[in-house]
Amino acid sequence: MARPRQALLTRQRIIDAAAALIDAEGLDALSTRRLATELGVRGPSLYNHFANKDEILDAVADAITSKVDVSFFATHDWRDALRLWGRSYRQALVTHANIVPYLAQGPGRRPAALAMADAVYGGLVKAGWPPARATHIGALMRYFVAGSALGSFARGFVEDPQLYAAHYPHLSQAHRLAEHQQSVDEGAFALGLDALIAGLEQTYERVVGSLP
């Protein structure tokens, strides 16, 4: 019996194709019909692996989250762990920015997302943070990282010096920001992360240092 020309459909092939489609065209582009077309299969074939589109989205989101390194909370001081985790977290989201709004909804039942939350919360509590504060820090970091990955500040300014010259004198160099997108966006994230952790250090000394 001749072997089929088309590679067998697997969960991983579906996840990879869905991720590529979202990366290229955004969340709204994903549908089971479009995904089946991209994979060269009939639509019902997808349902052998996923019950519906939401399950596919969850699988894509979890595959992206699984790339985030949370091992630092078992090996590093909480400050360094937050900083290293934050960088890893942002890198995963920036690489797949179109799915950030979906990821920002929370972990739901996704295994990798829940494992990340567990590692962060557990590491902070082990470091002495009260459980409520550990929850606040995890939420704060998610807001900060997701926001930084959602869009580029530098690309929000058009490359037209005449637009700013007459009415916005303090923005005379804004038309050049797009040229420096990476350094502006990464620099802003690094500055914000340092400021956030510095502020948390003060809270830690006040809250944890005062405990009996």
Backbone torsions as a table, in degrees:
resi	resn	phi	psi	omega
1	MET	NA	129.0	-177.1
2	ALA	-67.7	144.6	177.8
3	ARG	-75.8	143.0	179.2
4	PRO	-65.8	143.7	178.3
5	ARG	-69.6	-38.0	-177.8
6	GLN	-79.8	129.9	177.1
7	ALA	-60.5	146.4	-179.6
8	LEU	-58.8	141.1	179.1
9	LEU	-77.2	128.0	179.5
10	THR	-128.9	165.1	175.7
11	ARG	-57.4	-41.9	-176.6
12	GLN	-66.5	-37.9	177.5
13	ARG	-63.3	-40.0	179.4
14	ILE	-65.7	-45.4	179.7
15	ILE	-61.2	-46.4	-178.6
16	ASP	-62.2	-43.0	-179.3
17	ALA	-68.0	-39.7	178.7
18	ALA	-65.4	-42.4	179.0
19	ALA	-62.2	-43.3	179.9
20	ALA	-63.4	-39.8	-179.9
21	LEU	-66.3	-43.8	178.7
22	ILE	-64.9	-43.2	178.8
23	ASP	-58.3	-41.1	-174.3
24	ALA	-79.9	-38.2	-169.6
25	GLU	-128.5	-5.6	177.5
26	GLY	98.7	168.9	-176.9
27	LEU	-60.7	-38.0	-176.4
28	ASP	-65.8	-19.2	-178.7
29	ALA	-76.7	-17.9	-175.6
30	LEU	-81.1	122.5	170.4
31	SER	-145.4	158.7	-179.7
32	THR	-64.9	-35.0	179.1
33	ARG	-65.6	-46.6	-179.6
34	ARG	-64.6	-40.6	-178.9
35	LEU	-64.5	-40.9	177.8
36	ALA	-62.2	-39.4	177.7
37	THR	-63.3	-44.2	179.1
38	GLU	-61.1	-34.2	-178.1
39	LEU	-87.6	-10.0	180.0
40	GLY	72.4	33.9	179.9
41	VAL	-129.3	172.6	174.2
42	ARG	-81.3	147.0	-178.1
43	GLY	-50.9	-46.4	-178.3
44	PRO	-59.1	-21.8	179.8
45	SER	-61.2	-32.1	-179.5
46	LEU	-63.9	-30.4	-175.0
47	TYR	-75.7	-5.1	170.7
48	ASN	-74.4	-15.8	-176.6
49	HIS	-119.2	-32.3	-179.1
50	PHE	-135.8	140.9	-177.8
51	ALA	-73.0	-31.2	-176.3
52	ASN	-163.5	179.4	-179.1
53	LYS	-61.4	-39.0	-178.5
54	ASP	-61.2	-36.9	177.4
55	GLU	-65.7	-36.3	177.4
56	ILE	-65.9	-45.0	178.0
57	LEU	-59.8	-43.0	178.6
58	ASP	-61.3	-40.4	-179.0
59	ALA	-67.1	-40.2	177.5
60	VAL	-64.4	-47.0	-179.8
61	ALA	-59.6	-41.2	-178.2
62	ASP	-71.6	-33.9	177.4
63	ALA	-63.5	-37.9	178.2
64	ILE	-69.7	-43.6	179.6
65	THR	-62.7	-32.9	-178.4
66	SER	-64.9	-15.6	178.9
67	LYS	-81.1	-12.1	-178.7
68	VAL	-78.7	129.6	-178.3
69	ASP	-86.1	115.9	177.9
70	VAL	-111.7	8.7	-176.4
71	SER	-65.5	-20.0	-176.0
72	PHE	-60.8	-29.0	-177.2
73	PHE	-70.1	-14.1	177.0
74	ALA	-96.1	-12.4	-171.8
75	THR	-127.1	-13.4	-173.0
76	HIS	-123.1	160.1	168.6
77	ASP	-56.8	148.0	-173.6
78	TRP	-57.8	-32.6	-179.9
79	ARG	-66.5	-49.1	179.0
80	ASP	-65.5	-38.1	179.8
81	ALA	-62.2	-43.6	178.3
82	LEU	-61.7	-43.6	-177.7
83	ARG	-65.2	-46.6	-178.1
84	LEU	-69.2	-40.8	176.8
85	TRP	-63.8	-43.5	-180.0
86	GLY	-58.7	-40.8	178.7
87	ARG	-66.8	-43.7	179.1
88	SER	-64.4	-41.7	179.6
89	TYR	-60.9	-48.1	-178.9
90	ARG	-63.8	-40.6	-179.4
91	GLN	-60.3	-41.6	179.1
92	ALA	-64.0	-39.9	-178.0
93	LEU	-75.4	-39.8	179.4
94	VAL	-61.8	-36.6	179.5
95	THR	-65.8	-25.8	-178.5
96	HIS	-132.1	55.5	-170.5
97	ALA	-61.8	-29.1	-175.9
98	ASN	-66.9	-20.7	-179.2
99	ILE	-96.8	-0.2	-178.6
100	VAL	-55.9	-43.8	179.1
101	PRO	-57.7	-33.8	178.7
102	TYR	-73.2	-43.1	178.4
103	LEU	-63.1	-33.6	-176.5
104	ALA	-67.3	-13.0	179.5
105	GLN	-70.6	-18.2	179.3
106	GLY	120.2	173.3	-173.3
107	PRO	-74.8	-22.9	-177.5
108	GLY	55.2	-126.8	178.3
109	ARG	-108.8	13.7	-174.6
110	ARG	-73.6	124.9	-174.6
111	PRO	-59.1	-47.8	-177.6
112	ALA	-66.2	-37.5	179.6
113	ALA	-67.4	-40.2	177.9
114	LEU	-69.0	-36.7	177.7
115	ALA	-65.1	-37.6	177.4
116	MET	-65.4	-45.8	179.1
117	ALA	-61.3	-39.9	-179.7
118	ASP	-64.4	-43.5	-178.9
119	ALA	-65.8	-42.4	-179.2
120	VAL	-67.3	-50.8	-179.4
121	TYR	-61.4	-45.9	-179.7
122	GLY	-62.7	-41.0	-179.9
123	GLY	-65.5	-39.6	-179.4
124	LEU	-70.2	-41.9	178.0
125	VAL	-64.5	-40.6	178.0
126	LYS	-62.1	-32.8	179.6
127	ALA	-75.5	-6.7	176.6
128	GLY	113.2	-6.1	179.4
129	TRP	-67.7	135.9	173.2
130	PRO	-59.8	147.1	-177.8
131	PRO	-51.6	-42.3	-179.3
132	ALA	-63.3	-42.1	179.6
133	ARG	-68.0	-36.3	177.4
134	ALA	-62.2	-39.0	176.7
135	THR	-64.2	-43.3	179.4
136	HIS	-61.6	-41.5	-178.4
137	ILE	-65.9	-43.2	177.6
138	GLY	-59.6	-43.0	178.4
139	ALA	-66.1	-43.7	179.8
140	LEU	-58.6	-44.9	179.9
141	MET	-64.8	-38.3	178.7
142	ARG	-64.0	-43.6	178.7
143	TYR	-61.1	-45.4	-175.8
144	PHE	-66.1	-48.5	-177.1
145	VAL	-67.9	-46.3	-179.3
146	ALA	-61.7	-41.7	178.8
147	GLY	-62.7	-39.3	-178.8
148	SER	-70.0	-25.6	-177.4
149	ALA	-91.7	-14.8	-171.9
150	LEU	-70.5	-31.0	179.7
151	GLY	-162.7	169.2	-179.1
152	SER	-103.7	120.4	174.7
153	PHE	-60.2	-43.4	-175.1
154	ALA	-63.9	-34.4	-178.5
155	ARG	-83.3	1.9	178.9
156	GLY	-82.4	-3.8	-179.7
157	PHE	-110.8	131.5	-178.4
158	VAL	-75.9	154.4	-177.8
159	GLU	-88.5	62.0	-178.6
160	ASP	-136.4	95.3	-176.6
161	PRO	-60.2	-28.7	-178.9
162	GLN	-67.2	-27.3	179.6
163	LEU	-61.3	-36.0	-175.3
164	TYR	-95.2	-27.8	-169.9
165	ALA	-55.4	-44.2	-172.7
166	ALA	-81.1	-36.3	-169.8
167	HIS	-117.8	-15.0	-175.5
168	TYR	-130.9	71.0	-173.3
169	PRO	-60.4	-28.5	-179.4
170	HIS	-78.1	-7.4	179.5
171	LEU	-109.6	29.3	-174.5
172	SER	-62.8	-20.7	179.3
173	GLN	-109.5	8.7	-175.9
174	ALA	-62.7	-28.6	-179.2
175	HIS	-65.9	-13.2	-178.4
176	ARG	-95.8	-5.6	-175.2
177	LEU	-61.0	-37.9	-178.5
178	ALA	-60.7	-28.9	178.5
179	GLU	-66.5	-23.8	-174.3
180	HIS	-117.7	32.0	-174.2
181	GLN	-52.3	-51.1	-175.2
182	GLN	-61.8	-47.2	-178.0
183	SER	-67.5	-35.9	178.8
184	VAL	-68.0	-50.7	-175.8
185	ASP	-68.4	-42.9	178.9
186	GLU	-70.1	-37.2	178.3
187	GLY	-65.0	-40.2	178.0
188	ALA	-64.8	-41.1	179.1
189	PHE	-64.6	-45.9	-179.6
190	ALA	-61.3	-43.0	178.8
191	LEU	-63.5	-44.8	179.4
192	GLY	-64.4	-39.9	179.7
193	LEU	-65.5	-43.0	177.5
194	ASP	-61.7	-44.1	-179.6
195	ALA	-65.4	-40.3	179.7
196	LEU	-62.6	-46.8	-178.6
197	ILE	-69.0	-36.5	176.7
198	ALA	-61.6	-41.1	177.4
199	GLY	-66.1	-38.9	178.6
200	LEU	-66.7	-34.0	176.9
201	GLU	-59.4	-42.9	178.7
202	GLN	-63.9	-41.1	177.9
203	THR	-65.3	-39.1	179.9
204	TYR	-60.7	-45.5	-179.7
205	GLU	-64.3	-35.9	-178.2
206	ARG	-76.1	-43.3	-175.3
207	VAL	-84.5	-53.0	-176.0
208	VAL	-77.2	-37.9	-178.8
209	GLY	-65.2	-22.9	-178.2
210	SER	-90.1	-6.8	-178.7
211	LEU	-72.6	146.4	-179.6
212	PRO	-70.0	NA	NA
